[in-house]
Amino acid sequence: MKGKLIVFEGVEGCGKTTQIEQTRQWLEDLAISVAVTRQPGGTQLGQELRQILLHSQGYSIDPKAELLLYAADRAQHLAEVIKPELEKGTIVLCDRYTDSTIAYQGYGRGLDLAAIETLNRLATGGLEPYLTLWLDIDVEIGLNRVKVRGESDRLEQDTIDFHRLVQQGYQKLALHHPQIIHRVDASLSLEAVQLQIRSLLASHLNL
């Protein structure tokens, strides 16, 4: 693949959406071809799955069903968006990828990590990110940001213990995959966070 997949990860309220948009603008100013997408929701099917996964009301979703729905979104997303963009030589900025499933459904929900790894590999065809930017922030601070923002989704409304387990998952992933996952201190100002991101991308993309 000629392009590169850059993934943004982190707990709720870490600032991914804002930082992805600022990064997109910066790369475009450098005349670099860039595409922004997200999981779940990067395709028409994904948008419908996102509605079910994050905004379902009146019924609960079994953790295994939740895991499989995320995998379905990811498989469609890879086939329809990510792989075609990478083949064109595009830098793809993706809001969440396989690490989210490991952190949320693996560490957060307690599902089998080996089974999740197999499912992720099936959904992605083994495609790993070129670089993952982990926006690291204290869980309580992130959730307070979500409250200030307004209405929260199904995952954001989960227990504080769940979100702490998710954070622990990200910490372990970063420890085990230092060659791909790079920590960004997301507790700083928006400008300072963006500077960290630009520095990492400039180094890895030879900008």
DAMOPE-V349182 format. One record per run of one state. SS is the DSSP state (a for helix, b for strand, c for the rest). FROM is the first residue (numbers start at 1). LEN is the number of residues. If there is no record, write none. Layout:
{{SS;FROM;LEN} {SS;FROM;LEN}}
//
This chain:
{{c;1;3} {b;4;6} {c;10;6} {a;16;14} {c;30;4} {b;34;5} {c;39;5} {a;44;12} {c;56;7} {a;63;25} {c;88;3} {b;91;5} {c;96;2} {a;98;11} {c;109;4} {a;113;12} {c;125;6} {b;131;6} {c;137;2} {a;139;11} {c;150;10} {a;160;17} {c;177;4} {b;181;5} {c;186;4} {a;190;16} {c;206;2}}
//
